[in-house]
Amino acid sequence: MELMPVKPLDHYDDVYDFLKPGWVPPPQGLIGRVSRWFKT
């Protein structure tokens, strides 16, 4: 019995935004939290 080939899935590449190069943390405070809700 042969093993099945395994390759990474594209939609699992970027799990965390903060691991991407050039990531800047979101602004702190109430304005930053509210703007994150409307960003998506």
C-alpha contacts under 8 A as a table, 3 or more apart, distances in Angstrom:
res1	aa1	res2	aa2	distance
8	P	12	Y	7.56
8	P	13	D	7.91
9	L	12	Y	5.65
9	L	13	D	7.07
10	D	13	D	5.53
11	H	14	D	7.13
12	Y	15	V	5.92
14	D	17	D	6.71
14	D	19	L	7.96
14	D	20	K	7.65
16	Y	19	L	5.69
16	Y	20	K	7.51
17	D	20	K	5.64
17	D	23	W	7.06
18	F	21	P	7.90
18	F	23	W	5.63
18	F	24	V	7.68
18	F	25	P	7.64
19	L	23	W	7.30
20	K	23	W	5.77
26	P	32	G	6.48
27	P	31	I	7.72
27	P	32	G	4.80
27	P	33	R	7.88
28	Q	31	I	7.41
28	Q	32	G	5.27
28	Q	33	R	7.22
29	G	32	G	5.44
29	G	33	R	6.48
30	L	33	R	5.19
30	L	34	V	6.19
31	I	34	V	5.26
31	I	35	S	6.10
32	G	35	S	5.17
32	G	36	R	6.29
33	R	36	R	5.22
33	R	37	W	6.70
34	V	37	W	5.30
34	V	38	F	6.81
35	S	38	F	5.30
35	S	39	K	6.10
36	R	39	K	5.00
36	R	40	T	7.11
37	W	40	T	6.37
